[in-house]
Amino acid sequence: MKKAFTQKLSLAVLGLAMLMPVIAQAQNSGEFWMRSRAIMVAPSVSNNNLTVDVKGQAAPEFDFTYFVANNLSLELILAMIRPDITLNGGAIGSINVLPPTLTAQYHFKELLGTSFNPYIGVGLNWTIFFNGNLNAGGAALATTNSIAPAFEVGSDFPLTGPTFINVDVKKIMMSTDVSAAASGTVLDTLKINPWVFGLGLGVKF
């Protein structure tokens, strides 16, 4: 069921991305924005069998936004963390987590007639787990990558010229199958599903 939902969402996002250039022909915005944020990643961990926890972490984040129309954009979000992992309260190592995320955003500035620019977004993230050193009871643990939805809400506040301040909150769905590296036996599915709180500076081109 989870796989079917992800496939349907993927098709919906792909369909929206394909329609955006058609919409853009009428409005022809074409702006390109870049943002640099400081983010706080706060995992909402759940699992079935193992008492595993993923520690929150601060990190830098970069995003690139292209406006295909005056109020529609595509945003690519790039960040990486290396959180500490615990099992039953004891440290079992850490792992790199790289979740490149592509969202389709709707901006409300023109609709609301405001100087600031609130927006909402929905998309997909591909979470890659790598360079882990997870070890429990002397046995190495392996992980898998995941593709899942991502949601965001935020706003841009103008400064001077092309610069602006950005605040942003994301909910990124991500999970990994934790298995014994030697045998490949899946021990549990770890759902991390973090909230990501961001504050940063952007520039328009």
BELMO-V408076 format. One record per backbone hydrogen bond with DSSP energy under -1.0 kcal/mol. CO is the residue of the C=O (numbers start at 1). NH is the residue of the N-H. If there is no record, write none. Layout:
CO & NH
CO & NH
//
This chain:
1 & 5
2 & 6
3 & 7
4 & 8
5 & 9
6 & 10
7 & 11
8 & 12
9 & 13
10 & 14
11 & 15
12 & 16
13 & 17
14 & 18
15 & 19
16 & 20
19 & 23
20 & 24
21 & 25
23 & 26
24 & 28
31 & 67
32 & 205
33 & 65
34 & 203
35 & 63
36 & 201
37 & 61
38 & 199
39 & 59
40 & 197
41 & 57
42 & 195
46 & 191
50 & 52
51 & 88
53 & 86
57 & 41
59 & 39
61 & 37
62 & 78
63 & 35
64 & 76
65 & 33
66 & 74
67 & 30
71 & 107
72 & 68
72 & 69
73 & 105
74 & 66
75 & 103
76 & 64
77 & 101
78 & 62
81 & 97
83 & 95
84 & 55
85 & 92
86 & 53
87 & 90
90 & 87
92 & 135
93 & 85
94 & 133
96 & 130
97 & 81
98 & 128
100 & 126
101 & 77
102 & 124
103 & 75
104 & 122
105 & 73
106 & 120
108 & 112
109 & 113
109 & 114
117 & 156
118 & 108
119 & 154
120 & 106
121 & 152
122 & 104
123 & 150
124 & 102
125 & 148
127 & 146
128 & 98
130 & 96
134 & 141
136 & 139
139 & 136
140 & 181
142 & 179
146 & 127
148 & 125
149 & 173
150 & 123
151 & 171
152 & 121
153 & 169
154 & 119
155 & 167
156 & 117
157 & 165
160 & 163
162 & 204
163 & 159
164 & 202
165 & 157
166 & 200
167 & 155
168 & 198
169 & 153
170 & 196
171 & 151
174 & 192
174 & 193
176 & 190
178 & 187
178 & 188
179 & 142
180 & 184
185 & 180
188 & 178
190 & 176
191 & 46
192 & 44
194 & 172
195 & 42
196 & 170
197 & 40
198 & 168
199 & 38
200 & 166
201 & 36
202 & 164
203 & 34
//
